[in-house]
Amino acid sequence: MLALFNDHRFAFFFWALWHKEYKQERSDLVTLDWHQDLAPADTKEELKELDLENTFELSFFAWARLNSLNDDHIKSAMYCNIIGDAYVICKQGMRLDNKDEIVDDMFGNKHIIKKFRCTQDAYEYLKDSSVERVYFDIDMDYFTIENQSTNCEKKVTYIRKSEITEILDPNSDFLYWIFQRMKGFTIAFEPDFVGGFTQAMKLYDVIERSLFTGSVMRHETTWRHF
């Protein structure tokens, strides 16, 4: 299953839908993001009352009640036990804070958050783990060097296209491991942090060409690793 959207917090909506689709079989999260997006869930009382079976209620909650800064969706999903543990591959704060975190959900379960600087570091840990099911998540600002949140006064800067295709090589150890376990794939365009919608589409084009045989939503298009 594949979901595309602008604001990263809407991943919460799709993870909840897939959690229902898979009969509440919990999947862990592997996410690529410039930011950690690990703000605490500040709407716990509302999350307790949220009807996860009601699609409209879920969509409205993701839009109106999750943080508009798009940084609390992971811990909110954990609090509802929609996702299991999280493996966050990010750039923000990694010099100062890459310690594991433990999150308690509303049912008394514990969730672990581990942070990595790159996909290879994540793979070295995950290959020996017991993880069986994952949602793969990409925030496209992961492919920037500087963006709005770095207080950069110049234009947004990006890593090289060749670096993106290397990260998203379907034959790499990292993505091979992901594809053997992937139950859902979310992509957040986040145009505010990648220099606008045109730039977001240019980055998405690299993602699409790397992972798919053609344009997504065309009948004949399939995954390259197939």
Rosetta blueprint (number, residue, H / E / L):
1 M L
2 L E
3 A E
4 L E
5 F E
6 N L
7 D L
8 H H
9 R H
10 F H
11 A H
12 F H
13 F H
14 F H
15 W H
16 A H
17 L H
18 W H
19 H H
20 K H
21 E H
22 Y L
23 K L
24 Q L
25 E L
26 R L
27 S E
28 D E
29 L E
30 V E
31 T E
32 L E
33 D E
34 W L
35 H L
36 Q L
37 D L
38 L L
39 A L
40 P L
41 A L
42 D L
43 T L
44 K H
45 E H
46 E H
47 L H
48 K H
49 E H
50 L L
51 D L
52 L L
53 E L
54 N L
55 T H
56 F H
57 E H
58 L H
59 S H
60 F H
61 F H
62 A H
63 W H
64 A H
65 R L
66 L L
67 N L
68 S L
69 L L
70 N L
71 D L
72 D L
73 H H
74 I H
75 K H
76 S H
77 A H
78 M H
79 Y H
80 C L
81 N L
82 I L
83 I E
84 G E
85 D E
86 A E
87 Y E
88 V E
89 I E
90 C E
91 K L
92 Q L
93 G L
94 M L
95 R L
96 L L
97 D L
98 N L
99 K L
100 D L
101 E E
102 I E
103 V E
104 D E
105 D L
106 M L
107 F L
108 G L
109 N L
110 K E
111 H E
112 I E
113 I E
114 K E
115 K E
116 F E
117 R L
118 C L
119 T H
120 Q H
121 D H
122 A H
123 Y H
124 E H
125 Y H
126 L H
127 K L
128 D L
129 S L
130 S L
131 V L
132 E L
133 R L
134 V E
135 Y E
136 F E
137 D E
138 I E
139 D E
140 M H
141 D H
142 Y H
143 F H
144 T E
145 I E
146 E E
147 N L
148 Q H
149 S H
150 T H
151 N L
152 C L
153 E L
154 K L
155 K L
156 V L
157 T E
158 Y E
159 I L
160 R L
161 K H
162 S H
163 E H
164 I H
165 T H
166 E H
167 I H
168 L L
169 D L
170 P L
171 N L
172 S L
173 D H
174 F H
175 L H
176 Y H
177 W H
178 I H
179 F H
180 Q L
181 R L
182 M E
183 K E
184 G E
185 F E
186 T E
187 I E
188 A E
189 F L
190 E L
191 P H
192 D H
193 F H
194 V H
195 G L
196 G L
197 F H
198 T H
199 Q H
200 A H
201 M H
202 K H
203 L H
204 Y H
205 D H
206 V H
207 I H
208 E H
209 R H
210 S H
211 L H
212 F E
213 T L
214 G L
215 S L
216 V L
217 M L
218 R L
219 H L
220 E L
221 T L
222 T L
223 W E
224 R L
225 H L
226 F L
